[in-house]
Amino acid sequence: MKKVLLVAALSLGTMTAFAQEEETAVQEVATEVMEAQDAFAEIAIEELPEAITAALEAAHPGATISKAYVNEAAQYKLEVAKEDGESVELYADAEGNWIEM
């Protein structure tokens, strides 16, 4: 009977150790994804594709771009000041399509 309890305790302890390792791996992957999304480099506003500036004017008339960033996937992050004074971050691809992030 003691052997059965010992085996059960060891089995349970082993399962919890594996469960903890898996949770850590998931957290590391999530952190890497967040870092990849934040890998934007600042560019001059003049370097933005015309499609993006046209899309901004169509979607947010009168809005001005205060800062622009680009990542390796040619996705652009824009810091925009709207006419009403509200500041927003918008994301677009090189063709001027808006991206939800």
C-alpha positions in Angstrom: 0.0 0.0 0.0 2.9 2.4 0.8 4.4 1.7 -2.7 1.1 2.6 -4.3 0.8 5.9 -2.4 4.5 6.7 -3.2 4.0 6.0 -6.9 0.8 8.2 -6.9 2.6 11.0 -5.2 5.6 10.9 -7.6 3.3 10.8 -10.6 1.3 13.8 -9.4 4.5 15.7 -8.6 5.8 15.0 -12.1 2.6 16.2 -13.8 2.7 19.5 -12.0 6.3 20.0 -12.9 5.5 19.6 -16.6 2.5 21.9 -16.4 4.6 24.7 -15.0 7.2 24.4 -17.8 4.5 24.6 -20.4 3.0 27.8 -18.9 6.4 29.4 -18.9 6.9 28.5 -22.5 3.6 30.1 -23.5 4.6 33.3 -21.6 7.9 33.5 -23.4 6.2 33.1 -26.8 3.7 35.8 -26.0 6.6 38.1 -25.0 8.4 37.5 -28.2 5.3 38.3 -30.2 4.8 41.5 -28.4 8.4 42.5 -29.0 8.0 41.7 -32.7 5.0 43.9 -32.9 6.8 46.8 -31.2 9.8 46.6 -33.6 8.9 49.8 -35.4 11.6 52.3 -36.4 10.8 56.0 -36.7 10.8 57.4 -40.3 10.3 60.9 -41.7 6.7 61.7 -42.5 7.7 62.5 -46.0 8.8 58.9 -46.5 5.3 57.6 -46.0 3.7 56.0 -49.1 1.1 58.2 -50.8 -1.5 55.5 -50.3 -1.3 55.9 -46.6 -1.6 59.7 -46.6 -4.6 59.4 -49.0 -6.2 56.8 -46.8 -5.7 59.0 -43.7 -7.3 62.0 -45.4 -10.2 59.9 -46.5 -10.8 58.3 -43.1 -9.9 61.2 -40.8 -10.2 64.5 -42.7 -8.1 67.3 -41.2 -6.0 64.9 -39.1 -2.2 65.5 -39.1 0.6 62.9 -38.6 2.9 63.8 -35.8 5.2 60.7 -36.0 5.5 57.7 -38.4 7.2 54.4 -37.9 7.7 51.3 -40.0 8.6 47.7 -39.2 10.3 44.9 -41.2 6.9 43.7 -42.6 6.3 47.1 -44.2 3.6 47.9 -41.7 3.3 51.6 -40.6 2.4 53.0 -37.2 1.2 56.5 -37.2 0.8 58.9 -34.3 -2.1 61.1 -35.5 -3.6 64.3 -34.0 -7.2 64.6 -35.1 -9.0 68.0 -35.6 -10.7 67.7 -32.2 -7.3 67.5 -30.5 -7.6 63.7 -29.8 -4.3 61.8 -30.4 -4.6 58.2 -31.8 -2.2 55.5 -33.0 -3.2 54.0 -36.4 -1.6 51.1 -38.2 -1.6 50.6 -42.0 0.1 48.6 -44.6 2.0 50.1 -47.6 -1.2 50.1 -49.8 -3.1 52.2 -47.3 -5.2 49.4 -45.7 -5.8 49.9 -42.0 -4.6 47.2 -39.7 -6.1 46.3 -36.3 -3.4 45.6 -33.7 
